[in-house]
Amino acid sequence: MAMNLEQARAILQRYVDAEQEVLLGKSTSFGGRTLTMVDLGEIRRGRQEWERKVQSLERLAGGQSRPYKLATFE
C-alpha cells in the first residue's frame, strides 16, 4: 500500500506533537508513580525521516521529479 501525502503529513505531525510533549516534560502517572518512557533522540530521528518523506511526496504531487545534480566531465 502506497502512502499518500496526507497520511505522511499526519504521521509527521504526530512526531512533532510527541517531540513537543517531551520538551514540555510530559509523563504518565499511575499508582503514585511517575513514568516517562521516551527517547527524544529517537523521536527526532523519526521526525526528520518523515519530513524527508513528506518533502518527497510534495515534490511528486507538484509534478517535480527527484532533485538532480549536474556533473561535468572534463
C-alpha positions in Angstrom: 0.0 0.0 0.0 1.5 3.3 -1.0 1.5 6.2 1.5 -0.2 9.3 0.3 0.8 12.9 1.2 -1.9 13.4 3.8 -1.1 10.2 5.6 2.6 11.2 5.7 1.7 14.7 7.0 -0.4 13.1 9.7 2.5 10.9 10.8 4.9 13.8 10.7 2.5 15.8 12.9 2.4 13.0 15.5 6.2 13.1 15.7 6.1 16.9 16.1 3.5 16.6 18.8 5.5 13.9 20.6 8.7 16.0 20.5 6.8 19.0 21.9 5.4 16.9 24.7 8.8 15.5 25.7 10.2 19.0 25.6 7.4 20.2 27.9 8.3 17.4 30.3 5.1 15.3 29.8 5.0 12.0 31.6 2.5 9.4 32.8 1.5 8.8 36.4 -0.2 5.7 37.8 -0.3 4.2 41.2 1.5 7.1 42.8 4.5 6.7 40.4 5.5 8.8 37.5 6.9 7.2 34.4 8.5 8.8 31.4 9.4 6.4 28.7 10.6 8.5 25.8 13.7 8.8 23.8 13.9 12.3 22.4 16.7 11.4 20.0 14.6 8.6 18.5 11.6 10.9 18.2 13.8 13.5 16.4 15.2 10.9 14.0 11.7 9.7 13.2 10.5 13.3 12.7 13.4 14.0 10.3 12.7 10.8 8.4 9.1 11.8 7.9 10.0 15.3 7.0 12.0 13.9 4.1 9.2 11.6 3.1 6.7 14.5 3.1 9.0 16.7 1.1 9.4 13.9 -1.5 5.7 13.3 -1.8 5.1 17.1 -2.1 7.6 17.2 -4.9 5.9 14.4 -6.7 2.4 15.9 -6.1 3.7 19.2 -7.6 4.9 17.4 -10.7 8.5 17.7 -9.8 10.8 14.8 -10.1 13.6 13.9 -7.7 16.2 16.6 -7.3 19.1 16.2 -9.6 22.7 17.2 -9.8 24.6 18.3 -12.8 28.0 16.8 -13.3 30.6 18.0 -15.7 33.2 15.7 -17.1 36.3 17.3 -18.5 
